[in-house]
Amino acid sequence: MEKEYVLLVPWDFTPVAENALKHAIRLARRIKENVKIYLLHIAKREKDIPELLDDLKKIAEIETESTGVSVQAIVREGSIFTEIGEVAKEVNAFLVVMGTHGIRGMQKLTGSWALKVIANSDVPFYVVQEAPERDEIKKIVVPIDFMIENKQKLRLVYELSMFFNLTAHLLVRKSGYSQTDNIRIKGNLNFAKKYLDERGIKYEIAMAEGKEDFWKETVEYAEKIDADMIMIMTTKDITALDYVFGADEQKIIANDSKIPVIAVNPKQLGVGGGITF
């Protein structure tokens, strides 16, 4: 039985959600077969669900007719911080394609809502701020540091390489840490090279200079090479303090260059859309 690719798009009837749908449609058109998109709206009150579902079904029907991609509607009551992840697991989503405004206003104090949503999901998130500029995905920046969870990103690079002629740009965190961490960085890089070589995936290696925080150098490097996306791991066992003070991935997700970001949770290994080795 062939794998079904499900793309879940959180929908709040805003232009940001429309941008996310455009990214999802781009992916769906490249996958071509066994692919569907679900638009998901989270209602505040149960009594509002019928009307919202009717409105969302109309949008889904228009998109299906105009794009040729199967688009369906789901409306649930609850909190975006839990329901999006629950529905993603329920429909066995390959990716959640979510739009974000970045970090604005009070979110600078309370933390990124996008990161809170992502941290409560077992499915990878593809977070976008604007509509796609081109049909291709050619350059993916994959930061490599000393965390063992780095390896989990590579499966998704492989999955995307089935549909796009892409190059993985491995950005290596500069050494200068403890001897143990330096060994782990080298081990993660060697693992990545072997994994990509075995699957015939093109890659390039670049070294971060170490003059700034690694997250910032990652974004700057992605902007320099005109990357189509950045692929990151989220912080393992993320806490409220990470939201308040800003975990590094939060800063990447809301980057000012508005480069799309795929975020994979460490706990996702072997769950959901097939992130396995």
N, C-alpha and C positions, 0 to 999 in steps of 0.2 A: 504493500500500500504506500503510495507516494505521500510525502509529507505535505500537510496543509499549512500555508503561511497566513497567519492572522495578524493584522495590524490594527491596534486599538488606538483611536484618536479621542482623547478627552475633549468635549465640545461645550463651549459656554456662549455660543452665538456671537463671538467677537472676531475681528480680523486676525488676531493671533491664532485662534483655532483654525481659521481658514488657511493660514500659512502652513500649519501642521498637516492639514489634510492634503495640501499640494505636495508636501514631501512624501506623505504616505502613498499618494497616487503615483508619484514618480517611482517609488520602490515597487509598487504593485505591477506597474507596466513592464518593469524589467523582469520581475519574477514570472509574470504572464499566466502561469497555470497554477491551479490549487491555491488561489490567493483571494482573500476577502478583507474588507475594511469594516470595522464597527465604529460608529460614532457613539460616544458615551457621554451623556449629560447626567450630572448629579443634582437631583432636586432637593430643595430644602424641606419641602412638605409633600407628604404622600398624595394629598388631594390635587396637587399640581401635575402629577405624573401623566394622566391621560392627555391633557392639552399639550404638554411639552413633547410627549411622544409623537403626537400627530404632527407637530411642527417639525420635529427632527426627521420623521419618516419622509416628509415632503422634500427636505434637503437631501436626504439619502437617495431618494428616487431621481431627483434632478442630476445628482452627481453620477449615479449609475448609468443613466441614459447618455450623459454628455461625455463620460470618460471610458465607458465600456468595462469598468471595474465594478465588481459587486460591492455595494456600500449598504450597510444595514444600520438600524438605529436601536440603541438601548438607553433607557432612562431608569435610574435607580435613586432611591432616597438615601441620604446619609452624608458622610463627610468625605471630601475629596481625598483626605489623607489616608483613608482606609479603603474606600469603595473602589477606587481606580485599580489598586493592587489586587483586590479580591476579584473584580471582573476580569482583569488581565489573566489571572490564574484560571478562572472559570472557563474562559474561551480558549485557553492554551495559546495565548498571544506569543508571537515571535518577537515583536517589539511594541512598546507603547510610544507612539509618536505624539509628543506634547509640545504645545506652544507656550512660551513664557515671555513676560515683559522684562525679564532680567530682575535686578534688585532695585526697587524704587521706593521712595517715601519711607513709611514705617518699617518696610521689610529690611532696611539697612540696620534697624535696631533689633528686630525680632528674628531675623534669619530668613533664608530663601524658602518660600513656600514650595517651589519646585523640588528642592532637595528633600523636604519633608515627605512629599508624595513618593519620590523615588525610593527613599529609605524604607518605605512600607510595602515594597513590591518585590516579588521573586522573578520579575521579568525585566529585561533591559529596557531603558528609556532612551529614546532619540529625541533630544530637546532642541527646539529651534526657536529663533526669534523673528526670522523673516522668511519669505517664500524662497524656494530654491532658485538660484541664478542660472543653473544649467542642468541638462538632463543627466550628465555623467557624474559618477563619484570616482575620482581618479586618485586623490591623495588623502590618506587617513593618517593623522599623527597619533602615534601610540607611545606615550611616555613610559619609560622603563626606570623603575627605582628599585629599592631593596626589598619591597614587600612581596611575599610569596604569591599573593593573590593576583599579581600582574599577569600570570599565565592564563588566567581565566578570560582575558580580553581576546586572546588570539583565536578562539573558536568562532567568535562573531566576525572577526576579520575574514576568516575562511568562508563563512556563510555568505558574506557580502561579495567575496571574490567570485562566487558562482555566477553572479549577475552583473558585475561591473569589472572592467579591466583596470583594477586599482593597484596602487603601490602603497605599502605600509611604510611610513616614515618613523623609524624607531628613534626616539629622542632619549638619550641616555643621561640619567642624572649624574652629574660630575662626582667623581670620587672625592675623598677627603673626610669621610665619616669614619666610623670605627672599622677595624679590619674585617670584622664579621659582616658588616653592612656592605663593604666593598666587594667581598666575596659573593654576597647574595646578588648584588647588581650584576656582576660578571656572569653569575649562574643564570639569572633571568634573561640576560641578553643572549647567551649561548643557546638557551632553551628556545627563545623566540626565533633565532636564526635557523635552528634545526627544524622547528615546527613549520616555518614558512617555506624553507627549502624542500622539505618532503612533500609539500602540497603545491609546489610550483608557483608560489605567490611572490611577486616582486617586492623587494624592500630596499630601503636605504637607511644608513645609520648616521646619526648626527649627535654631537656632544653638546650638552648644555654648558654654558661657560661658567656657571656657578656664581655669577655676580649678583643675581637677584633670586627671589624665591622661585622654586622649580615650577610652580603653577604659572607664574607670570612669564617665565622663559618659554614654557610650553605654548602659551597663547601667542607670544611674540613670534615664535618659530612658525607656528601654524599660519599666522598672518603673512610672514615673510615668503613662505612657499605657496601662498594662495591655496591652502588646504580646504578640502570640502567638509571635513569633520575632524573632531578630536575624540578619541576613545579613551575613557578613564574608568578606574575603579572608584567606588565610593568608600568612605571610611568605614572600616569594620566596627560593628557595635557603636554606631554613631550616638552621641548624647545631645542633650539640650544645649550644652555649652558650645558644641560644634555649630549649632544653628545660630546661637547668639553672637559668637565671636567670628564665625565664618570659617567653616572647613574649606580646605583648599579647593575641593571639587566644586563647592558652591561658587567660588570666584571664577572657575573655568566655565561652569554652566552659564553664568550671567556675564560672560566676557563682552567687553565693549566693542570688540570686532564683529560680534554677532555671528561667530562661526558655530555651526551646529555641533552638538556634543552628544555622544552616546555614553551613557553611564550604566555600568554593570555593578550590581551589588555582590560582595564576596559570597553571600549565602546562596547565590543563584547557581552554583555549580551543580549540574545535573537536574535542574528544575525548569519548568516552563518550556520556552521555545527551543530547547535542545542544546543548551550551553553545556556540552559534555566533551570529554577527551577520549 
